[in-house]
Amino acid sequence: MHLDQDDATLVQYLDGELSPDQAVALQQHIGECPGCAAEISELVGLKLAQTIKSANE
């Protein structure tokens, strides 16, 4: 699968580290790119699982 955005950019997006303009542009891209939409969905799941695991420790 070829992704137009690298994983680091997607993680920065999830962590709120992109500028507002970058975040809006990435949101638009995710809406148009099935590969990046799937990748961001997977990253959200991993982040949620990590949060749950940390809460249970």
One Martini backbone bead per residue (centre of mass of N, CA, C, O) as a GRO file, in nm:
protein
   57
    1MET     BB    1   0.095   0.037   0.024
    2HIS     BB    2   0.040   0.370  -0.064
    3LEU     BB    3   0.137   0.667   0.098
    4ASP     BB    4   0.120   1.017   0.109
    5GLN     BB    5   0.167   0.978   0.413
    6ASP     BB    6   0.342   0.964   0.685
    7ASP     BB    7   0.343   0.840   0.998
    8ALA     BB    8   0.449   1.091   1.143
    9THR     BB    9   0.225   1.283   1.049
   10LEU     BB   10  -0.012   1.124   1.168
   11VAL     BB   11   0.085   1.139   1.461
   12GLN     BB   12   0.094   1.445   1.480
   13TYR     BB   13  -0.204   1.478   1.436
   14LEU     BB   14  -0.303   1.312   1.685
   15ASP     BB   15  -0.114   1.503   1.885
   16GLY     BB   16  -0.142   1.813   1.787
   17GLU     BB   17   0.139   1.913   1.607
   18LEU     BB   18  -0.006   2.065   1.401
   19SER     BB   19  -0.099   2.297   1.223
   20PRO     BB   20  -0.394   2.410   1.130
   21ASP     BB   21  -0.335   2.393   0.824
   22GLN     BB   22  -0.224   2.104   0.825
   23ALA     BB   23  -0.473   1.966   0.948
   24VAL     BB   24  -0.674   2.041   0.727
   25ALA     BB   25  -0.522   1.913   0.492
   26LEU     BB   26  -0.521   1.626   0.613
   27GLN     BB   27  -0.823   1.588   0.640
   28GLN     BB   28  -0.878   1.606   0.340
   29HIS     BB   29  -0.697   1.375   0.255
   30ILE     BB   30  -0.831   1.150   0.423
   31GLY     BB   31  -1.110   1.185   0.270
   32GLU     BB   32  -0.954   1.092  -0.022
   33CYS     BB   33  -0.771   0.855   0.124
   34PRO     BB   34  -0.791   0.529   0.195
   35GLY     BB   35  -0.508   0.467   0.309
   36CYS     BB   36  -0.499   0.695   0.526
   37ALA     BB   37  -0.762   0.625   0.665
   38ALA     BB   38  -0.669   0.344   0.758
   39GLU     BB   39  -0.417   0.435   0.913
   40ILE     BB   40  -0.557   0.626   1.116
   41SER     BB   41  -0.739   0.410   1.234
   42GLU     BB   42  -0.514   0.230   1.343
   43LEU     BB   43  -0.378   0.446   1.523
   44VAL     BB   44  -0.621   0.496   1.703
   45GLY     BB   45  -0.639   0.208   1.812
   46LEU     BB   46  -0.356   0.200   1.939
   47LYS     BB   47  -0.393   0.444   2.126
   48LEU     BB   48  -0.633   0.330   2.282
   49ALA     BB   49  -0.498   0.072   2.386
   50GLN     BB   50  -0.276   0.222   2.543
   51THR     BB   51  -0.464   0.378   2.731
   52ILE     BB   52  -0.601   0.135   2.861
   53LYS     BB   53  -0.349  -0.004   2.967
   54SER     BB   54  -0.255   0.233   3.148
   55ALA     BB   55  -0.519   0.241   3.325
   56ASN     BB   56  -0.475  -0.073   3.428
   57GLU     BB   57  -0.187  -0.025   3.592
   0.00000   0.00000   0.00000
